[in-house]
């Protein structure tokens, strides 16, 4: 990887910075390691601090409609307090711990279309510049994968995944946004629901699993706490197929008993009535036995289109900087 660009706030002749993440996917609550590489400019500079900022592309609703933008959800200072000589090259290793609620960006090696990044901020001589943005790849925790496998074996398919600004009432959510994984229903549920939406909220103690059915049909009412929330441990040994099928049956029964009222997202409104996630950039997934919800490639284009979308996003961010 090449050095990204000169620090704009320091002008021509300033130092350059590049953050290189270690290969492979990180895990929620796990370690993110890599190296910050610095190259000195035309003169000596005092580096006050080097900070890594985790950012996510998040959708938000407001009176004027829907928009998306970057939301920072954690920061780590990984170095500083030294002089970088003119022309000097220096590498600083780091290892930080990701928040437990960090969204999943890939499943079985296939991208989900969720965009996370690591932005590097270098403070030199009283000036700060966020001069480097690198893509962050996060895979599922083992218990998350078990649940997704079970859904796949039951016949559910992947439709899309996104990050939504807001909070889910009645949960222990800590980040200002949450991830929704939208699923096409299994045949045995297709006559009752059009769509299932799944949210994982991980913590050191375990995992909250929030299920919601058919929000596009007006089944979402703001102000209600989570009625379909289940808690599991990170190392639980269960018959996951039977467990998840039981959750879904409870979801459908409660939906009928409560007139379709689900749970509330504080400050968040339903916006899935626009056919969200049905466009050619995501497509429909297939269940593949033990692979569960392996992302389906429609006409061989879905995964490539997601990669292009993510790549365009990062290129745009760097151009804007």
Buried (B, 14 or more C-beta within 10 A) or exposed (E): EEBBBBBEBBEEEBBBBBBEBEEEBBBBBBEBEBBBBBBBBEEBBEBBBBBBBBBBBBBBBEEEEEEBEBBEBBEBEBBBEBEBEEEBEBEBEBEBEBBBBBBBBBBBEBBBBBBBBBBBBBBBEEBBBBBBBBBBBBBBBEBBBBBBBBBBBBBBBBBBBBBBBBBBBBBBBEBBBBBBBBBBBBEEBEEBBBBBBBBBBBBEEBBBBBBBBBBBBEBBBBEBEBBBBBBBEBEEEBEBBEBBBEBBEBBBEBBEEEEBBBBBBEEBEBBBEEEBBEEEBBBBBBBBEEBBBBBBBBEEEBBEBBEEBBEEBBEEBEEEB
